Amino acid sequence: MRDAKSFYPDWVNSSPEHGTYRSIFKWGDPDRFKHPNPRLYEMIKEKFQMTDSDFQKRKKEGNEKVSLGRPVRLSNEHIEMFIDFVGKDNVSFDDYSRVKYATGKTAQEAMELRNGICKDVADIIVHPRSREDIKKIVTYCNQHKIPVYVYGGGSSVNFGLNTVKGGVTLVMSTHMNRVLEFNETNRTITVEPGIMGPDYEKALHEAQKLFKAKGRYTGGHFPQSFQYSSVGGWIVTLGSGQESSYYGDMYDIVISQEYVTPAGSFKTLEYPGTATGPKVNDIMKGSEGSYGILVSVTCKIFRYMPENLKRFAFIFPSWEDTVDAAREISQGEFGMPAVFRISDPEETDVALKLYGIEGTVIDRIMRYRGFKPMKRCLYIGHSRGEKAFAKNIKKKVKKICRSHGAMYITGYPAKKWAHGRYTDPYMREDLNDFGIMIDTLESAVTWDNFHNLHQGVRDFIKRRPNTICMTHGSHFYPQGTNLYFIFIAKMDDIKEYRKFQEGIIEQIVLHGGSLSHHHGIGKMFAPWMEDHLGKQQMDVLRCLKKHFDPNNIMNPGGTLGLDISDYKKV
C-alpha cells in the first residue's frame, strides 16, 4: 500500500481480453489509456465526497466472456443465401460478434455490458464487399421481411446500432472503405461510406502521391470520435466536427450521395446548386439508415495549410461577457475561427486542472488581475485558411475579446486542449470502474434563448447532490450555437441513470433547445421527436419511410421516431 499522501488509484493499464464485454465497451484503441491526472483525481474525491479507500476496489469491470444463450432466429436457408451473396468469410453469428455489432458507445450500453446485459442483437453479421452485394442483400431482405441494420465505426451515442428486431447487421468498414474518385478541379472526393476518419484524412493529405494532385487537402471534419467513426456515419447522423464553424457541418460538406433502398437505387446529382425542387440529397442526410443504405458519397474538400494555423485563448471575467463576445465574433462577417469553444465557469475550473494550467504562472496572473475561480470563463480557438485570412481572424477575435474584458493567455490552452482532444474519452472507463458516470447531451440554441437553456438544464442537473455539470458552446453560427452539457456523478445504477438522463432531455426540450445538434436521434431521442417537430413534419418523414421502405426492414424499432406509436422511452 502506498503512503496515503501519495496514493493514486491503480487504473487499468492492460488491454481487455478478446471476447469479453470490456473489449466491446472500451473506448478506442484496446492498448491505449489515459488516466485522470492528480489534480483531477483530487477534484473528483472532493466533489463526490469520496476518499482514497473508495478507489482501492473496482466495481464490475466486464471482464467476463460474452455469452448470449440466444439462438439465431434466421433459417439455415436464409443464412446460406447470405453466404452465397458475400462469401463464408464475410458472415458470422457467434455470440461476441452479435453483441459487438449491436452496441454503440452510450453510457447506458457500457453500464449494461459491465453487468452482462445484452438486450437486442442481430441474428447474423454480414460484411458486404460492394454496392452490388448490398443490392442483393436489400432485395432479398425486402422479399423475406428480414430487418437490416448498418454498422460503420461503432461510435453511436444514441442507440443507433441497437438491432431491436433482430435480422441482419451490415458492417460497412470491413470492405467498403475505398476512395472511388478524386476530382481536384471540382475540389471533391467520392468514397465508400465505410472509410474511417484517419484513412479519409490521410488520403487527402497524400493527394499528390495518390492522385497526382497539385496540392494537399483536408476533409475539414474532426469529431471527437474521428479516429473511430466512418464518413458514412458522419453523414447519416448529421455530424459536426470540432472545426465546423469554419468548414461547416457534414450537412454542408456533402455534395452527392448514392443509396440502395427497398424501393430501388439512386444517386443524387453533383451540381453545386440547383433549383429543381426540394432536394432528395438533403432529405437523405441524417436519415440514419431508415430509408436505405448509403453506398457512396461525394464531399467537398479544402486546401490543407497547417502552417497557417493561429492558436489563441482568452479568460473572461464572467459567462455573460464570454457569450456576448462569442456572439459578436459569430456575427462579425470577417470569417470564422475553425476551433471556437467557450466554457462556463464550472467547465473552466475542470479544464484548467485537466490542461495543467491551474497553479502555473498563467493561473497566478489571472487571479492577480481579478479573474476569479468559478466565475472566470475560458475561450479557446484557432483559425485556419490562407495566411492573411487566418492572421486577420486572430486579430479581430483579440480585439472583440478584449473589448469584453478578456485577457489573452496565449495559445497554450488551445494547444493543450488539442493534444488531449482524442484521448480524453479514454478516462471514461477509469471513472466507471469506481462507480462514477460521465456522459454528455448537446442541443442547438439561438442566441436569444442561450442563457435560458443553459441555466434551466444546469439547474436541473445541479439539483442532484454532488453532481458536476460542465457546459461549453461549440459549433457557432451567426444565429446561435450548440450547448454541450457534460455531467459527472457517482452513479452505477442503470435505472437511476436512465431516469436522470431522461430528465435532462426533458429540460432541454422544456427550455427551447433542439433534441440534438450533431449526434443524430437514433432510438434514444425518438420518443420526443413528434412533440419536438410536430405531427405535420413527422407525417412527412413517415411518408418518405413508406415510399423507400414499405415493409419497414431498414433500421426498424424506433429510429427517428418513425415506427413507434406509444412513444415510450427506450
N, C-alpha and C positions, 0 to 999 in steps of 0.2 A: 504494500500500500504506500503510495506517495504521501509526502507531507501534506497536511490539509491545506497549507497556504499555497502550495504549488499544484494542487490537484487539477487535473484536466481529464475529461472523460476519455475512455478508451473507445474512440469512434471506430466503426468497422472500416478496415483497410484492405480487405480481401474481396476479390470478385465473387459474386454469388455462384454457387454450383449450378451447372446447366440442368435444366429440367425442374428447377424449383420455382415457387411463387415469386420469390425475391428477384430472380433473374428476369421476371416479366415486369414487375412494377418499378424496379430500379431505374433511375433516370440515366440516359446516355450510355457512354462507354462503360462496359462492365468492369474495366480495370482502372477507372478514373474516379477520384474522390476529391471533395473539398469540404473542409470542416469549419464550423464556427470558430473565429479567432477568439483569443482570451477575453477581449473587450465585449464581444457579442455574447459569449458564454456567461459572463458576469451579469450582463443586462438581462438575459433570459432568466437566470436564477432570481434576480430582483423582481422582475415583472410578474413571474408566476409563483413567487413565494416558495421557491424550491431551494434545496441545499445540495452539496456535493453528493450526499448519500442517495439522492434521487437519481443520480447519474451513474450509479455503480451496478445497476442491473437493468438490462434492456427488457422491453415489452416483447410481444410476439414479433419475431423477425421475419417470418415467412420462409424459413429455410427448408421446409418440407417439400418433398417431390409433389408435383401437380398430379392430382388424382380425381377423375370425374365420376367414374362409375355410372356413366350415362351412355347408352348405346347410340350409334349412328342411326338416324331415322330414315335416311335415303335407302332405297332398294339397291341391291347389287347391280341391277340393270342400269340404274342411273349412274352409279359410280363408274361402271365400265364405260359409259358414254363420255364422261368427263376425262377419263384416262385416254380414251380414243382421241379426244379433242386436243389435249396438250401433252400427252405422254405420261407414263407411270411416275417418272421422277418429279413431276410437277403437280402431283396430287397427294395429299396426306390427310389422315383423320385420326392421328394419335391424340391423346388427351392434352399433351403440352401444346401442340400446335393449335388445337381448337380453342384453348383458353387464351393463348398469346395473341392470336389474330382477332380476338373479340374484345380486346382490352385496350383502353387508352390510358391517359395519364391524369385522370381526375383524382382528387384526394380520396373520394369515396371508393373508387376502384382499388386504390392502393390499400386502404383500410380493410376492405373486404378480402383481398388476396392474402393479407397478413393473417387473416383468420380462416383461410382455406375455403372462402366462399366464392364459388364460381356460378354466376347467375345464368346468363344467356350465352350460348356458344353455337357456332355453326356446326353443321354435320360434317362437312369436308372443306378443306382448304385447297384452292386451285391457284397456280401461278401462271397466268396467261403469258404467251410469248409475243403476241402481236394483236393488232386490231381484228385480224381475221379470226383468231381464237376467240376473241370477245364476242364477235358477231355470232359465232356458232353457239357459244355458251348462252348468250342472252336469248337467242331464238329458241333454243331448247328449253331453257328455264321458263320462258313465257308460255310455251306449249304445255308444259307439265306443272305450271304454277309453283315453281321452286323459288323461294326467296333468294335474292342476290345482294350481297354486301361488298363494299370495297375497302381495302386497307392500303394506305400509302406508306407513311413513315411511322404511324402509330402514336403520334403526339397529341391526338384529340383530347380536349378537356371539356367536352360537352356530351359524353356518352355517344358520340357519333359512330363508334365502331361496334356498339352493342348489337349482337345478332339476335334480336328479340324473337324472331320467327324461325330461327334455325336456318337450314338451307346451305348456301354456298358463300364463302368469302373469297374474293379475288384479291390476291396480293400483287400490287402493280410494280413495286420497286425491284422485284427479283429480275425481271427481264425487260419490262417496258420502261427503260431508263436511258434511251438513246437520244442524241441530237439528230433531228431529221433534216434540218436546213438552217443555214446561216446566211443572212442577207445584209451585207454591210451597207449597201446602197439605201435600203429602206430602214436600216437600223432595227432589224428584227431577228429573232431566233425562233425556230419551231422545234419543239421537243415532245417526247412522250411524257405522260403525267407522272410516271414513277421515278423520274430522275430526282435525286436528293439534292438539297441545297448546296452542299460543298462541291459536288460534281458539276452542278449547273454553273456555279460561280467560277470554278476552275476552268471550265471550257471557255467561258467568256474572257477570262484573264489571259488565256493562252490562244486567243483567236488568231493571232499572227502565225503561230506554228500550226494550229489545227485546221484553220480555214483560209490561210494565206491572206488574212485581213491586213489592213494598213495600220490599225491601232488596237489597243486593248480595251475591253469593255466590262461592264458590270450589269447585273440584273436589277440592282437597287432595292432588293427586298431582303431584309435581315431580321426576321422574328427571333425571339429568344430560343425558339425551337429549331432554328436554321439548320443546325448540324444533323438533326434527326427528323426532318419533315421533308415532304416532297412538293414539287412545283404544283402537281395536281391538287394536293391537299390545300395549298395556299389559295388556289382559285375557287374551289368548290365550297370553302368556308368563308370567303371574302376576307382573307387575312390582311394584316398590316405589318410592316416591318419597322424597326427602330428608326429608319431614315425616311419614313413615309411623308413627313412634312415637306420634303424636297422632291423625292421621286414619285410619290403617290402611293395609294393603296394598290393591292393586286387588281381591284376593280378598274383602276386607271391604267395599269400596265398591260393588261390583256388586250390583244388586237383581234384574235380569231380563235375559235375552238372547233374541235371535231368530236361528235358524240355518237355513241351507239345506244339506241333506245329500243324498247319492245315494239314501238311504232315504226321504227326504221332508223337509218343513219343519216347524218347531215354534217356539213362543215359550213360555218359562217364565213362571210367574205372578209378580206383583209384590207378593205379601204380604211383610210384614216378617219373618214367621216362620211356618212350618207344621210339622205333624208327619205328613206324608204320605209317609213312607218316605224312602229315600236321595234326595237332591236332584239331578236331572239338571242343574239350573242350576250346581251345584258341579262336576259331572263335566266340563262344557264349559269351565270356566275352566282355562286352562293347556293346552288341547288342541292349540294350535299349528297349527290348520288341518288336523289329521289326521283329524278326524271330519266336518267340514263347514265352511261359511263363515259367519262372524258377519256379520249384515246390519243389526242394530240392537241397542242396549244401553241399559238404564235404570240410572242410577247415583245414589247418594246425593250430595247437595250440602250445603255448610256455609256458615254466615254468614262474610262477608268483613269482617274487622275489623283492618286493618293498623295502625291507630292503637294497638292494644293490644299489639303485639309487644314483647317484652322480650328483648334480647340479653345473653349472658354468656359468659365464657371463664375458664378456670382452668388453672393449671400445677401439675402434681403432681410429687412427688419421685421416683416410681417407677411402673412399669407395673402392679405389683401393687396399689398404692394406688388407681390410676385405675380399675382393673377392679372393685375392691371397692366403690368409690363408685358406679360405674355400676350395679352390681347392686342396691345399696341404693336408689338412685333409682328403678330399674325396678320394684322390689317395694314401694315406699313407699305406694302406694294414695292418693296425693294428686293424681293426674293426671300426665300425661307431658309432657315438653318436646316440641315439634314437631321441631326440629332437635336431634339428640342424637348427638354424634360424638366418639369418643376415639381418639387417635393414639398408636401405640407410639413408643419413643424415636427410631427412625430416621425415621419419617414426621414426627415433631415437628420434627426437625432440618431436614428439607427444607421443611416448612410454614413455619417461621419465616423461612426465606430467601425462599420464594415470596411470603409475605404482606408482606415488607418490614419484619419486626419485629426480625430479627437486627441487633444493633448499635445499636438505639434505646435510649431511656431505660428502656422496659419490660424489654428484654433485660438491661440492666445491673442493674436492680433484682432481676430473677430470679436472676442469677448471684450477686449480693451476699448474697441470702437462702439460697443453697445449692442452688438448682435447677440441677444441672449438665447441660451438653450431653451427649447420648447416654444420659442416664438420665431426664431430665425428660420428662413427657408432657403433651400438650395436650388439653384438653376444650373444645369449642365447642358452643354451643347457643342456642336461643331458644324462648320459649314463646308460644303463641297462645291465642285464645279470649276469653271475657268478661274485662273489665278486671281484676276482683279475682282471677279464676282464674289469669290469666297472671302477675299480680304475685305470687300465692302460690306458684306453681311456682318462680319465680326465687328467692324467699325460702327455700323448702325445699331447693332444689338447692344454694344457697350454704352452708346450714348443714351439709349432708351432706358437701360437698366439703371444707370447712374442717376437719371432724372427721377427715378422712383426710389431713390435712397439706397441702392445696392452697392456693394463693394466688390470689385473684381478680385478674384482669388486665384488667378492664373488658370491654365488648362489642366492642372494636375488632377483635380477631382474627376474631370471628364475622362482623363486617361485611365484613372483607377477604375472608374465605372465600366469603361470599355473592356478593360483587362478581365474583369470578373463577369461580364455580361452573359457569357455562355456557360460559366461554371457555377454560378450561384445556385441554380436548381439542384445541384448535387447535394446541397445541405438538407434537402427535404427528408431524405432517408435518415440522416443523423437525428433530426428532431423527432421524427415519427418513432424511432427506436425507443425513445424515452417518453412517449405519450404526448408529444407536442405536435399539434396540427398546424400546418401553414397552407393557405390557399388564396386564390385571387378571383375577383369578379371585376369586369370592366363595363363601362357604359358611356356612350356618346352623350354629349350635353351641349346646349347652346350657351353662349356667354351670359345671357340674361338670367339663366337658371343655374349657373355654375355653383354658387355658394349654397343655394337651397339644396341641391343634390348632395354636395359634399357634406354639409352639416347634417342633413337628415339621415344619410346612410351611416355616417360616423357616429352619430348619437345612438343609433340602434346597436351598433357593434360594441360601443363602449359601455352600454348598459350591462353587458355581460362582464362580471368582475374579472380583473386580471387578464384582460384581452388587449393585445396590440392591434392597432388599426393604422396602417401606413397607407397614404394615398399620394399618387402623383398624377399629373397631367402629362400626356404624351399623345402624339399624332394630332397636330394642330392644323386648324383651318381658320379663315377669316371669320367664320360664323360660330366657331366653338372648338371643342377639343374632346378628348377621351379621358375619363377619370378611371384610374386603376386602383381598386381597393384591395390591399393585401392584409389579411387578418391572420393572426397567430394566437393560438390558445392552447392551454393544457386540456386536451380533449382526445380521448381514444374510443369513445362510444359512438358507433355508427349512427344510431337513431338520433342521438343528441346533435351530432354534426349535421345530419340532413335537415333537421328542424331549424338549426341556426342558419344554415345556408339558404334555405327557402325563405326565412325571414328577411335576409339581406336582399334577395331578389325582389321580394315584395316591396321593400323600402325603396329600391331603385325605381320600380315602376310607379310607386306612390309619389315619389318626388320628381317625376318627369324625365327620368333617364331612359335611354334605349335599353332593350334587353341584352344587346351585345353590340360591341363595336368592331371587334376583329377576331373573335373566336367562333363565330357561327352560332347556330341554335342547337343542332343535334336533337337529342331526346331530352336533354336536361331542361332547356328553357321552353320546350314545346307547350307545356300546359298554360303558359302565359301569352302565347302567340296571338290568339284571337282577340283577347282583351287589348293587347298592345297595338295590333294593326287594324282591328275592326273586322267585322264579318264580311264586308264588301271586298276588301283586299284579300282576305283569306279565301273567299269563294273563287277569286281569280286564280290563285295559286292551286287550288284543288281542281279547277277545270283543266289547268295545264297538266296536272298529275294524271287525270283521267285520259287525256289525249296521249301523252307519251307512254303511260304505264297503266293501261286499262285493267290489268289483273293484279295490280299492286304488288309486284315482285321486287321493285327496286327500293332497297333500304327501308322496308316496312317496319312498323312498330312505333310510330310517333315522331319520326324525323320531321322537323319544321312544323310540327303540329298538323300535318296533312291527313293523317289517318287515325287520329284519336278523337273519340266522341265525348268521353266523360271528363277529359282534362284533369285527370288525377295526376299528382306528382309522380315522377319516375321513382 
